[in-house]
């Protein structure tokens, strides 16, 4: 299992990023969460097989139509026991 923390910057709030991320995560078969941050970024943790996490990261680097990703910082984490992918409240 691979788990990463992702911080995405750009025009990523108000464009459906989190809810599209949930749909993409469900399709890729990854677990974790996504949320808006007060500083305008989107933050997520994604866990799954290395191929599934890479698929999700590739989407996150592009984002949904109408948005613009200027950059994404990715850091490795230890895997945790969880199921599903959720949209969380703004932090």
N, C-alpha and C positions, 0 to 999 in steps of 0.2 A: 504494500500500500504506500502511496505517496500522498503527502499533504502539503499544501502551500498556502501562504498568506499573500494576498494580492492587494495592492493599492493602485487604483486607476485614476489618472488625472486627465482633465480635458473638459469637454462639454458632455458630461456624463450624468447629470441630474436633470430631470424633467423631460427625458427623451425615451423613457421606458427601459432603461438599462437594466434595472434590478429584475423586473418581471420577465424580460427577455432572457436574462441570465438564468432565471429559474427554469424556464422552458428548455434552454440549451443544456442545463445541468441535468434535468430529468432525462433528456434524450441521450446524453453522453453516459448516464449511469453513475454520476459522481454525487457525493454527499457534501454537506457543508452549509454555508450561509452567505448572504450578501446584504449590505446595507449602505445607505448614504451616510456621509460624514458631514458635520457642520462646516468643514472647510471647503466643501464643494466636490470632494473626491468620492469615489465609491470604493468600499473595502469589502473583501471577501476572504473566506477560507474554503478551499476546494480539496477534496480527498477522493481518491479512487486508484485504479490501476494507472501506471505511468502514462500509457497511451490515452486513457480517458481524461486525465488531468491535462495532458498536453493539448488535447482537442479543445478543452474548455479554455485554456490559456490563449490558444490561437483566436478563439472567438472574442475573448475579453480584450485582446489587443486591438480588435477592429470595432467592437461594439455594435449597437443596433443602427439601422438607418436613421438619420436625423441627429445622431450624436457625433462626437469627435473625440477620439482618444489621442492625447498628446504623449502619453507614456504610461507604462505599468511597471511597478516595482514588485518583484516576486522573491519571497523568502521561504526556504524550506522549514517545515515544522514536523514534529512527531505526530504520527497517526493517533487518532482517538477512536473510541467506540461510539458510533453514531449511525443514524439512518435518516435518509431524506435530505432535501436541500430546502432551506427556508429563506424567506425575505424578512429581514429584521428591521426594527425601528431605527431611525437615524440616531447616530451616536455623536 
